[in-house]
Amino acid sequence: MSLEKLELPGGAMSGLVASAVEYMVDAGQRTALFLDIMRQRGDQYREHVAQTAPHVLSYAAELIIDGRKLEHPVNYALVRIIPPKGVEIDLKRRPFVVVDPRAGHGPGIGGFKADSEIGVAMKAGHPCYFIGFLPEPMPGQTIERIARAEAIFIEKVIERHPEADGKPCVIGNCQAGWAVMILASLRPQLFGPLIIAGAPLAYWAGVHGKYPMRYSGGLLGGSWLTALSSDLGGGKFDGAWLVQNFESQNPSNTLWTKQYNVYSKVDSEADRYLEFERWWGGHVNLNAEEIQFIVDELFIGNNLAAGQVKMSDGTAVDLRNIRSPIVVFCSKGDNITPPQQALHWILDLYANVDEIRAYGQTIVYTVHETIGHLGIFVSGGVAKKEHAEFSSNIDLIDVLPPGLYEATFEARGPETLNDEFTVGQWVMRCEARTLDDIRAMGGNSPEDERRFETAKRISEMNLAAYRKYLQPWIKSMVTPQMAELMRNWHPLRLQYEMFSSQNPWMKMVEGAAERAREDRKSVTMDNPFLVLQEKISKQIVRSLDQWRDSQEALSEAMFLSIYGSPALQAAVGIGPKSTPSRQREMDPKHRAFLEARIKELKSKIGAGGLREAAIRALLYVGSARGMVDERSLEALRRLRQQDESARMTLAEFKMLVREQFFMLLLDREAALAAIPTLLPENKGERRKAFAAIQEVLSASAEISGEVANRLKQVAGLFGLDAADSSNVRSFGNRAS
């Protein structure tokens, strides 16, 4: 090809040169500004870690209990969130307690901006408290000691709100989720509803081709490396290693996208980036005993749902002891805690929905389609939708009849029926589900269970060998100074330090950035070199994603092959046709209690009055829909407020609903047949109660089909003929 063919017309050439100059000026300025943001990040990091109690809460807080001053001290603390100006708190509403995850980062992520778990709870009128922690653990601190301290914190919250209509709602994010579940099983009387966000409760669970993090323990030979890291840290485990594990799951974001996004949008992204990095870089330490418990019992051992975790006094942790409703929030886009890990503990604990009900348990789950792990509890969009709806409708969740439900959200609009009974931009409903709905998400085969059980036993053997042969030698070699030096030289810490103002070269960057701001010349969006830059960036991301996918496929293949080996399985005592089952039998004591309770409820079918009859009838008709809508509960709440004689506490109302629900479940025919005997002679009172039932049912949907048939049946039980029931004004008319 001749050079002449490559020549461009003079106008095009000059235009290309002008675009190149424009791009080079912009790129040079962006580079200076980007490096200065990295300098600010480094300085921010140094200031943050120098604080005694660093956090990223955007709210003022009042210290209530310092865990370091307890009889068994811990580095945790309880604070009251002080509402910002313009936010009114109703002290009669149940308090919310947010427990932050201690997974390598510092505290505060549950309330680091207005659209957060704390922000939306306060907006809904709830008093808010926060349980956070300090960077350094107390000597002798264990997971059990932390649980006991958190129980003291929640007792204090209850004490401070004697008029609250319900026990505290406790939110456990990520690692705090399983910690809250453990405490709620040991002290169920302390808790209102639990919201468990992105928490790995069944760590082995997953599907092939996805979520390879669950294989990492087996591929590393088990938890002996955890013990080694703690010993090299002088008895402390550096949380930066946990953060590095998170980062390794998405190398394209870690190595390129996060920084490129700042570079390419350097004029607008600095504040958002620095705000998040203040938390992301706030690494904390754990005691060796804490991290070893987490890895052995929860991750590699997967013992929580199996009931094999025991406290120091021998008490076994049984999640079936929890009496509060449990809300599980997870996402298909979460590669740290996928839906299977968030939900499969339910399959381990219960054989079917009837068994969930037999334990008096209410479980509500919701599965986001795309949000990533951190977005579950830091995304503003999630806060304004899912968390806002949970906060506004926590009483609905608390009074749901026992069973398994999925929370769904419908956008509120002009066509929304009875719009005045909703809050926020979404309408929440809880739809009845079965265990098959969870199984349909995928899970382990018996062969997979054998593989994970093999990895667990190999881990136990390797840890025992390490403790016997290497640990004494390593502990004798490591001094406190060496441990501190290793922490300071961790790669994640160095990346902050090396770009801080401590680096003399960064003073030049600061000056260059100041000049760039004064004479900023941004490139136009159609500049061909900027377009080329974007294409190169996308290619880098694709390449890194392909590398990640190949590594994940390799790690999965290695795990399945190594731990699927019949010889290895036989060597650790696992037979070739054994089908490990984590399904647990019902405790004989609970079975005896259940039989006594069934007998008691059957004997009370004919007891009560108009209130019992109305709730029983409402449950019977409403169950035909297979869901409960927030508008129905709001309609019921308003009716209760209008009738002073029928005022009950939320706890009393919850007990009434549960008893009537179980009566219908145990013997529907007898429960319905008894309704006329519970009603007063006064026909006007019966008509008024029937109208209330109709109003509640009409709040969320038109009455038709099976609902209409059952309502007609109830009208007969109430002694109302066709003329009486047709003369009852519709909900829409009454509301108007």
DASULLIN-V315827 format. One record per pair of residues at least 6 apart in sequence whose C-alpha atoms are under 8 Angstrom apart, sorted by sequence separation. I is the first residue (numbers start at 0). GAP is how many residues later the second one is. D is the distance in whole Angstrom. If there is no record, write none. Layout:
I;GAP;D, I;GAP;D
//
This chain:
47;6;6, 66;6;6, 67;6;5, 82;6;8, 100;6;7, 109;6;6, 110;6;6, 112;6;7, 113;6;8, 120;6;8, 121;6;7, 170;6;7, 171;6;8, 183;6;7, 216;6;7, 229;6;5, 247;6;7, 294;6;7, 295;6;8, 296;6;5, 297;6;6, 302;6;6, 309;6;4, 310;6;7, 331;6;6, 349;6;6, 355;6;7, 375;6;7, 376;6;7, 487;6;7, 496;6;8, 499;6;7, 500;6;7, 524;6;8, 561;6;8, 562;6;7, 568;6;7, 569;6;7, 621;6;8, 639;6;6, 640;6;7, 679;6;7, 696;6;7, 714;6;7, 66;7;5, 67;7;6, 99;7;6, 109;7;6, 110;7;5, 120;7;7, 171;7;8, 183;7;7, 229;7;5, 246;7;6, 261;7;6, 296;7;7, 308;7;6, 309;7;6, 329;7;7, 330;7;6, 331;7;6, 374;7;7, 411;7;8, 498;7;7, 522;7;8, 568;7;8, 639;7;6, 663;7;6, 678;7;7, 66;8;6, 67;8;7, 99;8;7, 109;8;6, 110;8;7, 171;8;6, 228;8;6, 229;8;8, 260;8;8, 261;8;7, 307;8;7, 308;8;6, 329;8;7, 330;8;6, 662;8;6, 663;8;8, 66;9;5, 67;9;8, 99;9;7, 157;9;7, 228;9;8, 306;9;6, 307;9;7, 329;9;6, 65;10;7, 66;10;5, 99;10;7, 117;10;7, 157;10;7, 169;10;8, 203;10;6, 306;10;6, 565;10;6, 714;10;7, 65;11;5, 66;11;8, 156;11;8, 202;11;7, 225;11;8, 261;11;7, 306;11;5, 64;12;6, 65;12;7, 97;12;7, 296;12;7, 306;12;8, 329;12;6, 63;13;8, 64;13;5, 303;13;7, 304;13;7, 328;13;8, 411;13;5, 62;14;7, 63;14;6, 64;14;7, 153;14;8, 303;14;8, 304;14;7, 327;14;7, 410;14;6, 411;14;5, 62;15;6, 63;15;5, 303;15;8, 327;15;7, 410;15;5, 411;15;6, 62;16;4, 63;16;7, 409;16;5, 410;16;6, 61;17;5, 62;17;6, 408;17;6, 409;17;5, 693;17;8, 60;18;6, 61;18;5, 177;18;8, 408;18;6, 409;18;7, 60;19;5, 61;19;7, 97;19;8, 130;19;8, 176;19;5, 408;19;5, 60;20;5, 61;20;7, 97;20;7, 176;20;7, 407;20;6, 408;20;7, 59;21;6, 60;21;5, 169;21;7, 176;21;8, 177;21;6, 406;21;7, 407;21;6, 58;22;7, 59;22;5, 95;22;8, 167;22;8, 168;22;7, 169;22;7, 171;22;8, 173;22;8, 176;22;5, 177;22;7, 406;22;6, 407;22;6, 58;23;7, 59;23;8, 166;23;7, 167;23;6, 168;23;5, 169;23;7, 170;23;6, 171;23;6, 172;23;6, 173;23;6, 175;23;7, 176;23;8, 177;23;6, 385;23;8, 406;23;4, 407;23;7, 58;24;8, 59;24;8, 107;24;7, 166;24;6, 167;24;5, 168;24;5, 169;24;5, 170;24;5, 171;24;5, 172;24;5, 173;24;5, 174;24;6, 405;24;5, 406;24;6, 58;25;7, 95;25;7, 106;25;5, 166;25;4, 167;25;7, 168;25;6, 169;25;6, 170;25;6, 171;25;6, 172;25;6, 173;25;4, 174;25;7, 404;25;6, 405;25;5, 689;25;7, 106;26;6, 165;26;6, 166;26;8, 168;26;7, 170;26;7, 172;26;6, 173;26;7, 404;26;5, 405;26;7, 105;27;7, 106;27;8, 171;27;8, 404;27;4, 405;27;6, 105;28;8, 128;28;8, 338;28;7, 403;28;6, 404;28;5, 689;28;7, 105;29;7, 319;29;7, 402;29;7, 403;29;5, 95;30;6, 97;30;8, 99;30;8, 318;30;8, 403;30;6, 94;31;5, 95;31;6, 96;31;6, 97;31;6, 98;31;6, 99;31;6, 101;31;8, 391;31;7, 403;31;8, 686;31;8, 92;32;7, 93;32;6, 94;32;5, 95;32;5, 96;32;5, 97;32;5, 98;32;5, 99;32;6, 146;32;7, 150;32;7, 157;32;8, 685;32;6, 697;32;8, 698;32;7, 88;33;7, 92;33;6, 93;33;7, 94;33;6, 95;33;6, 96;33;6, 97;33;6, 98;33;7, 146;33;8, 363;33;8, 686;33;7, 697;33;6, 87;34;8, 88;34;8, 92;34;7, 94;34;7, 96;34;7, 697;34;8, 86;35;7, 87;35;8, 89;35;5, 90;35;7, 146;35;8, 147;35;8, 154;35;7, 327;35;8, 329;35;8, 331;35;7, 332;35;8, 388;35;7, 392;35;8, 610;35;8, 694;35;7, 695;35;8, 86;36;6, 88;36;4, 89;36;6, 90;36;7, 146;36;6, 150;36;8, 153;36;7, 212;36;8, 324;36;6, 325;36;6, 326;36;6, 327;36;6, 328;36;6, 329;36;6, 330;36;5, 331;36;6, 332;36;6, 333;36;8, 336;36;7, 387;36;8, 682;36;8, 693;36;7, 694;36;4, 87;37;6, 88;37;6, 89;37;7, 322;37;7, 323;37;7, 324;37;5, 325;37;5, 326;37;5, 327;37;5, 328;37;5, 329;37;5, 330;37;4, 331;37;5, 332;37;4, 333;37;7, 334;37;7, 335;37;6, 388;37;7, 686;37;8, 690;37;6, 693;37;7, 86;38;8, 88;38;6, 320;38;8, 322;38;6, 323;38;7, 324;38;6, 325;38;6, 326;38;6, 327;38;6, 328;38;6, 329;38;6, 330;38;6, 331;38;6, 332;38;5, 333;38;4, 334;38;7, 361;38;7, 388;38;8, 686;38;8, 690;38;7, 82;39;7, 150;39;8, 319;39;7, 321;39;7, 324;39;7, 326;39;8, 328;39;8, 330;39;6, 331;39;7, 332;39;5, 333;39;5, 361;39;7, 362;39;8, 388;39;7, 678;39;7, 690;39;8, 242;40;8, 304;40;5, 330;40;6, 331;40;8, 332;40;7, 361;40;4, 362;40;6, 363;40;6, 364;40;6, 365;40;6, 384;40;7, 319;41;8, 330;41;7, 360;41;5, 361;41;5, 362;41;5, 363;41;5, 364;41;5, 365;41;5, 384;41;7, 614;41;8, 615;41;8, 618;41;8, 675;41;6, 686;41;7, 305;42;7, 330;42;8, 359;42;6, 360;42;6, 361;42;6, 362;42;6, 363;42;5, 364;42;6, 365;42;7, 614;42;7, 618;42;7, 674;42;7, 675;42;6, 239;43;6, 304;43;6, 305;43;8, 359;43;8, 361;43;8, 363;43;6, 674;43;8, 675;43;8, 238;44;6, 239;44;7, 304;44;7, 611;44;7, 615;44;5, 619;44;7, 672;44;8, 237;45;8, 238;45;5, 330;45;8, 356;45;5, 614;45;7, 615;45;7, 671;45;8, 80;46;8, 237;46;7, 238;46;5, 329;46;7, 355;46;7, 356;46;5, 80;47;6, 237;47;5, 238;47;7, 328;47;8, 355;47;6, 79;48;6, 80;48;5, 236;48;6, 237;48;7, 355;48;7, 611;48;7, 615;48;7, 79;49;4, 80;49;7, 235;49;6, 236;49;5, 353;49;7, 56;50;8, 78;50;6, 79;50;6, 235;50;6, 236;50;6, 352;50;6, 54;51;6, 55;51;7, 56;51;5, 77;51;7, 78;51;5, 235;51;5, 236;51;6, 352;51;6, 53;52;7, 54;52;5, 55;52;5, 56;52;7, 58;52;7, 77;52;6, 78;52;7, 234;52;6, 235;52;5, 53;53;8, 54;53;5, 55;53;6, 56;53;8, 57;53;6, 58;53;8, 77;53;5, 234;53;5, 638;53;7, 56;54;5, 57;54;5, 76;54;6, 77;54;7, 236;54;7, 55;55;8, 56;55;4, 57;55;6, 75;55;7, 76;55;6, 615;55;8, 616;55;8, 55;56;5, 56;56;7, 57;56;8, 75;56;6, 76;56;6, 615;56;8, 635;56;8, 75;57;4, 96;57;8, 229;57;8, 230;57;8, 74;58;5, 75;58;6, 229;58;5, 600;58;7, 604;58;7, 616;58;8, 74;59;5, 74;60;8, 634;60;7, 635;60;6, 74;61;7, 226;61;7, 600;61;8, 601;61;7, 634;61;6, 74;62;5, 94;62;8, 600;62;6, 612;62;5, 73;63;7, 74;63;6, 109;63;8, 632;63;7, 73;64;5, 601;64;8, 631;64;5, 634;64;7, 72;65;7, 225;65;7, 226;65;7, 601;65;8, 604;65;7, 605;65;8, 612;65;6, 631;65;6, 94;66;8, 225;66;7, 363;66;7, 604;66;6, 611;66;8, 612;66;7, 631;66;8, 73;67;6, 93;67;8, 631;67;5, 72;68;7, 597;68;8, 605;68;6, 609;68;6, 630;68;6, 631;68;6, 91;69;8, 94;69;7, 222;69;7, 225;69;8, 604;69;7, 605;69;8, 608;69;5, 609;69;5, 630;69;5, 67;70;7, 75;70;8, 90;70;7, 93;70;5, 607;70;6, 608;70;6, 609;70;7, 629;70;8, 73;71;7, 91;71;5, 92;71;5, 93;71;6, 96;71;7, 98;71;7, 100;71;7, 605;71;7, 606;71;7, 608;71;7, 628;71;6, 72;72;8, 73;72;6, 90;72;7, 91;72;4, 92;72;6, 93;72;5, 94;72;7, 95;72;6, 96;72;6, 97;72;6, 98;72;6, 99;72;7, 100;72;6, 102;72;6, 222;72;7, 324;72;7, 605;72;7, 71;73;7, 75;73;8, 90;73;6, 91;73;6, 92;73;7, 93;73;6, 94;73;5, 95;73;5, 96;73;5, 97;73;5, 98;73;5, 99;73;6, 100;73;6, 101;73;6, 222;73;7, 324;73;6, 93;74;6, 94;74;6, 95;74;6, 96;74;6, 97;74;6, 98;74;7, 100;74;5, 101;74;7, 323;74;8, 73;75;7, 77;75;6, 93;75;7, 95;75;7, 100;75;5, 613;75;6, 617;75;6, 621;75;7, 99;76;6, 100;76;8, 609;76;8, 613;76;7, 616;76;8, 71;77;8, 98;77;6, 222;77;8, 221;78;7, 69;79;8, 609;79;8, 613;79;7, 617;79;8, 52;80;8, 53;80;7, 52;81;6, 53;81;8, 352;81;6, 51;82;7, 52;82;7, 66;82;7, 216;82;8, 217;82;8, 351;82;7, 352;82;7, 623;82;6, 624;82;7, 216;83;6, 351;83;6, 623;83;6, 213;85;8, 621;85;7, 248;86;8, 620;86;6, 64;88;7, 346;88;7, 345;89;8, 620;89;5, 245;90;7, 619;90;8, 620;90;6, 343;94;7, 202;95;7, 203;95;8, 342;95;7, 201;96;8, 202;96;6, 203;96;8, 200;97;8, 202;97;8, 616;97;7, 203;98;7, 339;98;8, 202;99;6, 201;100;6, 200;101;8, 339;101;7, 201;102;8, 338;102;8, 339;102;7, 200;103;7, 201;103;7, 339;103;7, 200;104;7, 454;108;6, 450;109;7, 453;109;6, 451;111;7, 447;112;8, 450;112;5, 450;113;5, 449;114;7, 453;114;8, 457;114;7, 453;115;6, 456;115;7, 447;116;8, 446;117;7, 450;118;8, 453;118;7, 449;119;8, 453;120;7, 212;122;8, 212;123;7, 210;124;5, 449;124;7, 209;125;8, 210;125;7, 210;127;7, 449;128;8, 449;129;7, 193;130;7, 195;130;7, 197;130;8, 448;130;8, 449;130;7, 185;131;7, 192;131;5, 193;131;6, 194;131;6, 195;131;6, 196;131;6, 197;131;6, 198;131;8, 448;131;6, 184;132;6, 185;132;8, 191;132;5, 192;132;5, 193;132;5, 194;132;5, 195;132;5, 196;132;5, 197;132;5, 205;132;7, 446;132;8, 184;133;6, 187;133;7, 190;133;6, 191;133;7, 192;133;6, 193;133;6, 194;133;6, 195;133;6, 196;133;6, 197;133;8, 445;133;6, 103;134;7, 104;134;7, 184;134;5, 187;134;5, 188;134;8, 192;134;7, 194;134;7, 205;134;5, 445;134;7, 103;135;4, 104;135;8, 181;135;6, 183;135;8, 184;135;7, 185;135;7, 187;135;6, 204;135;5, 205;135;7, 102;136;7, 103;136;6, 181;136;8, 184;136;5, 187;136;7, 197;136;8, 204;136;5, 103;137;7, 181;137;7, 183;137;8, 184;137;5, 199;137;5, 203;137;7, 103;138;5, 104;138;7, 180;138;7, 183;138;6, 198;138;6, 201;138;7, 202;138;5, 102;139;6, 103;139;6, 197;139;6, 201;139;5, 204;139;7, 102;140;7, 197;140;8, 200;140;6, 201;140;6, 180;141;8, 199;141;5, 200;141;6, 201;141;7, 198;142;8, 199;142;5, 200;142;7, 201;142;6, 198;143;6, 200;143;8, 201;143;5, 197;144;7, 200;144;6, 141;145;7, 140;146;7, 142;146;8, 139;147;8, 141;147;6, 142;147;5, 134;148;7, 135;148;7, 136;148;7, 138;148;8, 140;148;8, 141;148;5, 134;149;4, 135;149;6, 136;149;6, 140;149;7, 133;150;8, 134;150;6, 135;150;7, 136;150;6, 142;150;7, 299;152;8, 299;155;8, 300;155;6, 299;156;6, 299;159;8, 143;167;7, 143;168;8, 108;170;7, 107;171;8, 106;172;8, 105;173;6, 104;174;7, 105;174;8, 104;175;6, 197;175;7, 104;176;7, 105;176;5, 104;177;5, 105;177;6, 103;178;8, 104;178;5, 105;178;6, 197;178;7, 103;179;5, 104;179;6, 196;179;7, 197;179;8, 103;180;5, 196;180;7, 103;181;7, 101;182;8, 431;194;5, 430;195;6, 431;195;6, 430;196;4, 429;197;5, 430;197;7, 428;198;7, 429;198;5, 428;199;6, 429;199;6, 428;200;4, 192;201;7, 427;201;6, 428;201;6, 426;202;8, 427;202;6, 426;203;7, 172;204;7, 192;204;7, 426;204;8, 192;205;6, 191;206;7, 421;208;7, 420;209;8, 421;209;6, 420;210;5, 280;211;8, 280;212;8, 421;212;8, 417;213;8, 420;213;6, 420;214;7, 280;215;8, 55;222;7, 55;223;6, 54;224;7, 168;225;8, 33;228;7, 53;228;8, 399;228;8, 33;229;5, 47;230;7, 30;232;7, 33;232;6, 350;232;7, 29;233;6, 32;233;7, 36;233;7, 40;233;6, 44;233;6, 48;233;7, 221;233;7, 349;233;7, 29;234;8, 39;234;8, 43;234;7, 47;234;7, 217;234;8, 220;234;8, 221;234;7, 347;234;5, 348;234;6, 349;234;7, 395;234;7, 206;235;6, 223;235;7, 347;235;5, 348;235;6, 29;236;6, 40;236;7, 44;236;7, 205;236;7, 206;236;5, 221;236;7, 222;236;6, 226;236;8, 346;236;7, 347;236;7, 357;236;7, 36;237;8, 40;237;8, 44;237;7, 205;237;5, 206;237;7, 217;237;5, 220;237;7, 221;237;4, 222;237;8, 392;237;7, 395;237;6, 204;238;6, 205;238;6, 216;238;8, 217;238;8, 220;238;6, 221;238;7, 223;238;6, 204;239;6, 222;239;8, 223;239;5, 221;240;7, 222;240;6, 230;240;7, 217;241;7, 220;241;7, 221;241;7, 233;241;7, 223;242;6, 231;242;7, 227;243;7, 230;243;7, 231;243;7, 230;244;6, 233;244;6, 203;245;8, 232;245;8, 233;245;7, 231;246;6, 233;246;6, 230;247;8, 232;247;8, 203;248;7, 243;248;7, 232;249;8, 233;249;5, 237;249;7, 232;250;4, 239;250;8, 231;251;6, 232;251;7, 398;251;8, 239;252;7, 232;253;7, 239;253;8, 232;254;7, 398;254;8, 399;254;8, 394;255;8, 398;255;5, 397;256;7, 400;256;7, 401;256;7, 400;257;6, 398;258;7, 398;259;8, 116;260;7, 400;260;7, 115;261;7, 115;262;6, 115;263;7, 119;263;7, 114;264;8, 115;264;6, 119;264;7, 123;264;8, 114;265;5, 114;266;8, 116;266;6, 120;266;8, 109;267;6, 115;267;5, 119;267;7, 120;267;7, 123;267;6, 108;268;8, 109;268;7, 114;268;6, 115;268;8, 119;268;5, 123;268;6, 108;269;7, 114;269;6, 116;270;6, 120;270;5, 115;271;8, 116;271;8, 119;271;7, 120;271;7, 305;276;6, 259;277;8, 305;277;8, 305;278;7, 420;278;8, 417;281;6, 416;282;7, 417;282;7, 416;283;7, 255;284;8, 256;284;7, 416;284;7, 255;285;7, 251;288;8, 252;288;8, 251;289;5, 251;290;8, 251;292;5, 250;293;7, 251;293;6, 250;294;7, 249;295;8, 250;297;7, 249;298;7, 248;299;8, 417;314;8, 218;336;8, 218;339;8, 211;340;6, 214;340;7, 218;340;6, 214;341;7, 217;341;7, 208;343;8, 211;343;7, 208;344;7, 211;344;6, 214;344;6, 208;347;8, 207;348;8, 44;451;7, 45;451;8, 44;452;8, 41;454;4, 42;454;8, 40;455;7, 41;455;6, 41;456;7, 41;457;6, 42;457;5, 37;458;8, 40;458;8, 41;458;4, 42;458;6, 40;459;7, 41;459;7, 38;460;5, 39;460;7, 37;461;6, 38;461;5, 37;462;7, 38;462;6, 34;464;8, 38;467;7, 35;470;8, 38;471;8, 35;473;6, 34;474;7, 35;474;6, 31;477;6, 35;477;6, 31;478;8, 32;479;8, 31;480;6, 32;480;5, 31;481;5, 32;483;7, 28;484;7, 31;484;7, 32;484;8, 164;484;7, 165;484;6, 164;485;6, 165;485;7, 164;486;8, 28;487;5, 28;488;8, 28;491;7, 28;492;8, 25;494;8, 25;495;6, 24;496;7, 25;496;5, 25;497;6, 22;500;6, 21;501;6, 22;504;7, 22;506;7, 22;507;7, 18;508;6, 18;509;7, 19;509;7, 18;510;7
//
